Amino acid sequence: SYSRSRKRTMRASRLSVRVVKKRKSVASKRPIRVADEGATPAPATMTTATTLRVGSETIGNILRTLKASDPILAKVIESTGPPTSLTGPRRRDAFTSLVKSIAGQQLSVKAAATIYTRVEERCTCPEAGRITPRQVLACSEADLRAAGLSGRKVSYVKDLATKFSDASLSDAKLEAMDGDEAMDALIRVRGLGEWSVHMFQLFHMRLPDILPYGDLGVRKGAHALYKGGGGDHGGHGAGAGGDAKPKKERTSSKAGGAVTKEELEALAERWKPFRSVGAFYMWRVQDYLEKGSL
C-alpha cells in the first residue's frame, strides 16, 4: 500500500513538472506587444520600451497609451496630429547626424543649415555620397574653419570622426544600445553634452523613453499646458536648448514661464515609458493654444 501510494505521488510530480515546462515554453514564444489594435491599452512596461523604437509601425499604439494615461496631453495629440518627425525615414546615418548636431550648436536654424551645407561640400565622400569619418579626418582645419566651424567645433568633429574610424562608435553599436548606454558612449565625444545626445536619441535613435529636460522649449510647453502659462515656446533645435551649462538653475516654475527639471520629471511620470513622444508634444503646445482648443 505504501509502495503504490509513493508511485502515484512520483507520477503526479513528474506530470506537474512537464506542465510547468510546457507553459514556460509557450510563454517564451509570445511576442511583446505595446497594445492590441482597438483594445484599451494596458500600461506598458520598461522591458517593452527598451526593445522598442518609435516608428510608423508603433506610433499608433504609443499614442493610444499616452492619451489613456494623460487626458490633458490627449487634447494636444488630437489637435496637432502624429509626430511625423519622429516616425519618418531617417535622412542620415549616425555619424552625419552627429556632425550636423555639432555644426549647429548655439546657432540659428538658418546659420546652422548654411554651415552644415558647406561642411558637406568639403567632407562628402564621392563614392559614399555622404560625409564620412575618413573625409573629415582628411579635411584640414583651415578648410573646416572656412566652412564656418569655429576652432573648437573643428576639434569636436575631428574627435567624433576618430571614434567612428577606430570603431569605438558605429551605427550598429549605437543601434544596440539603450538610452543610458548611448548617453555614456556619446558624452565621451568632445562637444556632445546631454542636450545634444538627447536630441540624437529622440530624432535619430528613436528611443521611446527619453526626457530632454535641458530643452527650454519642452519646459516652456509643459508650463503652458499644465500650469496655465501660455506664450511663445519656440521649438527644438537652435535657441531651444543647448549643452552650455546655465549660470543658475531656476528654482521656480513661475520664472520665465518654464517648469524646472524636477517639475518636468514629475509631470512626465504619466508618460512613462514613452516620455520621448510626450516631450515632443511639448514643442506643439503653442500650435494647440493658437487653435483655441483650451
Solvent accessible surface area in square Angstrom, and as a share of the most:
residue,aa,sasa,rsa
1,S,107,0.69
2,Y,167,0.64
3,S,63,0.40
4,R,154,0.56
5,S,49,0.32
6,R,137,0.50
7,K,116,0.49
8,R,138,0.50
9,T,88,0.51
10,M,92,0.41
11,R,132,0.48
12,A,61,0.48
13,S,61,0.39
14,R,123,0.45
15,L,99,0.49
16,S,60,0.39
17,V,76,0.43
18,R,142,0.52
19,V,59,0.34
20,V,68,0.39
21,K,133,0.56
22,K,144,0.61
23,R,168,0.61
24,K,138,0.58
25,S,51,0.33
26,V,70,0.40
27,A,50,0.39
28,S,90,0.58
29,K,161,0.68
30,R,162,0.59
31,P,105,0.66
32,I,109,0.55
33,R,160,0.58
34,V,20,0.11
35,A,14,0.11
36,D,62,0.32
37,E,141,0.63
38,G,79,0.76
39,A,44,0.34
40,T,122,0.71
41,P,23,0.14
42,A,63,0.49
43,P,123,0.78
44,A,23,0.18
45,T,80,0.46
46,M,99,0.44
47,T,82,0.48
48,T,11,0.06
49,A,2,0.01
50,T,73,0.42
51,T,96,0.56
52,L,21,0.10
53,R,59,0.21
54,V,5,0.03
55,G,11,0.11
56,S,77,0.50
57,E,150,0.67
58,T,28,0.16
59,I,20,0.10
60,G,30,0.29
61,N,23,0.12
62,I,0,0.00
63,L,19,0.10
64,R,76,0.28
65,T,13,0.07
66,L,1,0.00
67,K,64,0.27
68,A,64,0.49
69,S,55,0.35
70,D,2,0.01
71,P,94,0.59
72,I,74,0.37
73,L,0,0.00
74,A,11,0.08
75,K,114,0.48
76,V,0,0.00
77,I,7,0.03
78,E,124,0.56
79,S,31,0.20
80,T,36,0.21
81,G,23,0.22
82,P,84,0.53
83,P,0,0.00
84,T,96,0.56
85,S,54,0.35
86,L,2,0.01
87,T,23,0.14
88,G,26,0.25
89,P,125,0.79
90,R,100,0.37
91,R,202,0.74
92,R,69,0.25
93,D,34,0.17
94,A,1,0.01
95,F,3,0.01
96,T,5,0.03
97,S,23,0.15
98,L,0,0.00
99,V,1,0.00
100,K,78,0.33
101,S,33,0.21
102,I,0,0.00
103,A,0,0.00
104,G,14,0.14
105,Q,19,0.08
106,Q,119,0.53
107,L,51,0.25
108,S,67,0.44
109,V,111,0.64
110,K,168,0.71
111,A,38,0.29
112,A,18,0.14
113,A,51,0.39
114,T,57,0.33
115,I,23,0.12
116,Y,10,0.04
117,T,66,0.38
118,R,103,0.38
119,V,1,0.01
120,E,66,0.30
121,E,127,0.57
122,R,88,0.32
123,C,0,0.00
124,T,47,0.28
125,C,23,0.14
126,P,111,0.70
127,E,153,0.68
128,A,46,0.36
129,G,57,0.55
130,R,109,0.40
131,I,2,0.01
132,T,15,0.09
133,P,26,0.16
134,R,199,0.73
135,Q,53,0.24
136,V,1,0.01
137,L,73,0.36
138,A,80,0.62
139,C,12,0.07
140,S,58,0.37
141,E,95,0.43
142,A,75,0.58
143,D,66,0.34
144,L,0,0.00
145,R,124,0.45
146,A,66,0.51
147,A,0,0.00
148,G,34,0.33
149,L,4,0.02
150,S,53,0.34
151,G,28,0.27
152,R,173,0.63
153,K,27,0.12
154,V,5,0.03
155,S,39,0.25
156,Y,39,0.15
157,V,2,0.01
158,K,46,0.20
159,D,18,0.10
160,L,0,0.00
161,A,0,0.00
162,T,62,0.36
163,K,44,0.18
164,F,25,0.10
165,S,63,0.40
166,D,88,0.45
167,A,54,0.42
168,S,60,0.39
169,L,4,0.02
170,S,33,0.21
171,D,65,0.34
172,A,78,0.60
173,K,93,0.39
174,L,3,0.02
175,E,73,0.33
176,A,88,0.68
177,M,35,0.16
178,D,51,0.26
179,G,18,0.17
180,D,120,0.62
181,E,90,0.40
182,A,0,0.00
183,M,36,0.16
184,D,75,0.39
185,A,19,0.15
186,L,0,0.00
187,I,73,0.37
188,R,156,0.57
189,V,2,0.01
190,R,144,0.52
191,G,23,0.22
192,L,8,0.04
193,G,16,0.15
194,E,80,0.36
195,W,26,0.09
196,S,0,0.00
197,V,0,0.00
198,H,14,0.06
199,M,20,0.09
200,F,11,0.04
201,Q,2,0.01
202,L,2,0.01
203,F,43,0.18
204,H,14,0.06
205,M,2,0.01
206,R,21,0.08
207,L,8,0.04
208,P,4,0.02
209,D,20,0.10
210,I,16,0.08
211,L,9,0.05
212,P,0,0.00
213,Y,44,0.17
214,G,34,0.32
215,D,0,0.00
216,L,66,0.33
217,G,1,0.01
218,V,0,0.00
219,R,27,0.10
220,K,54,0.23
221,G,0,0.00
222,A,0,0.00
223,H,19,0.09
224,A,4,0.03
225,L,17,0.08
226,Y,39,0.15
227,K,92,0.39
228,G,68,0.66
229,G,41,0.39
230,G,35,0.34
231,G,48,0.46
232,D,112,0.58
233,H,11,0.05
234,G,48,0.46
235,G,31,0.30
236,H,73,0.33
237,G,18,0.18
238,A,33,0.25
239,G,72,0.70
240,A,7,0.06
241,G,23,0.22
242,G,19,0.18
243,D,41,0.21
244,A,75,0.58
245,K,186,0.79
246,P,96,0.60
247,K,211,0.90
248,K,169,0.72
249,E,73,0.33
250,R,110,0.40
251,T,127,0.74
252,S,46,0.30
253,S,14,0.09
254,K,174,0.74
255,A,40,0.31
256,G,50,0.48
257,G,26,0.25
258,A,1,0.01
259,V,0,0.00
260,T,6,0.04
261,K,67,0.28
262,E,108,0.48
263,E,51,0.23
264,L,0,0.00
265,E,62,0.28
266,A,67,0.52
267,L,22,0.11
268,A,0,0.00
269,E,97,0.43
270,R,91,0.33
271,W,1,0.00
272,K,87,0.37
273,P,3,0.02
274,F,0,0.00
275,R,48,0.17
276,S,1,0.01
277,V,0,0.00
278,G,0,0.00
279,A,0,0.00
280,F,6,0.03
281,Y,1,0.00
282,M,0,0.00
283,W,8,0.03
284,R,75,0.27
285,V,0,0.00
286,Q,41,0.18
287,D,64,0.33
288,Y,3,0.01
289,L,33,0.16
290,E,125,0.56
291,K,129,0.55
292,G,58,0.56
293,S,49,0.32
294,L,151,0.75
